[in-house]
Amino acid sequence: MYEKITAPCDRCHEPIDGFRTERETAGYYDTSSEYWQQFANEGEEKVCDRCMWTDPRYVAVYGETNALSIIVADTTAADEYT
């Protein structure tokens, strides 16, 4: 089962339209989780994909992201839950 998330990004304040399951998120990063905290600024809990993909700490670990291909994949993955 999934939960739809509609909230502002804590970094850019743009709206996030995402999804959350028990194990994963789509459309944003839950930076309150232990792993993703390393990429968060103080006080951030939800960071949109665009902000995360341009964060130098994230890019240092994961490399530059082809955002279009990931957005298509995220949309396809979200369709599985509807």
C-alpha positions in Angstrom: 0.0 0.0 0.0 1.2 3.5 -0.6 0.5 7.0 0.8 0.4 10.0 -1.4 2.5 12.9 -0.1 1.8 16.5 -0.9 4.1 18.9 0.9 6.6 21.6 0.2 10.3 20.7 -0.3 12.2 21.8 2.8 15.0 23.2 0.6 13.3 25.0 -2.3 9.8 25.2 -1.0 8.3 24.0 -4.3 5.4 21.5 -3.9 6.3 17.8 -3.7 3.8 15.4 -5.2 5.2 12.0 -4.2 4.5 8.6 -2.8 5.6 6.7 0.3 5.5 3.0 1.0 6.8 1.2 4.1 10.2 0.9 2.5 10.6 3.6 -0.1 9.6 7.0 -1.4 9.1 8.4 -4.9 9.4 12.1 -5.9 11.3 13.1 -2.7 13.8 11.9 -0.2 12.8 11.4 3.5 15.9 12.9 5.0 14.7 12.1 8.5 15.8 8.5 7.8 19.3 7.7 9.1 20.9 7.1 5.7 19.5 10.2 3.8 20.5 12.5 6.7 24.0 12.7 5.3 22.6 14.7 2.4 20.3 17.0 4.4 20.7 20.4 5.8 19.7 21.0 9.4 16.0 20.9 9.8 15.2 19.3 6.5 12.9 16.3 6.5 11.6 16.2 2.9 13.8 17.1 -0.1 12.5 17.0 -3.6 14.3 14.9 -6.3 15.5 18.0 -8.1 17.2 19.5 -5.0 18.8 16.2 -4.0 20.1 15.5 -7.5 21.9 18.8 -7.6 23.3 18.6 -4.1 27.1 18.2 -4.3 27.1 15.7 -1.4 24.6 13.5 -3.3 26.5 13.9 -6.6 29.8 12.9 -5.0 28.3 9.6 -4.0 25.8 8.8 -6.8 27.2 10.9 -9.7 25.2 13.2 -11.9 21.7 12.0 -12.6 19.9 12.0 -15.9 16.8 13.5 -14.3 14.5 12.8 -17.2 15.1 9.0 -17.2 14.6 8.9 -13.4 11.4 10.9 -13.6 10.0 8.5 -16.2 11.0 5.6 -14.0 9.4 7.2 -10.9 6.2 7.8 -12.7 6.1 4.2 -13.9 6.8 2.9 -10.4 4.1 5.1 -9.0 1.6 3.7 -11.5 2.2 0.3 -10.0 0.7 1.4 -6.7 -2.5 2.9 -8.2 
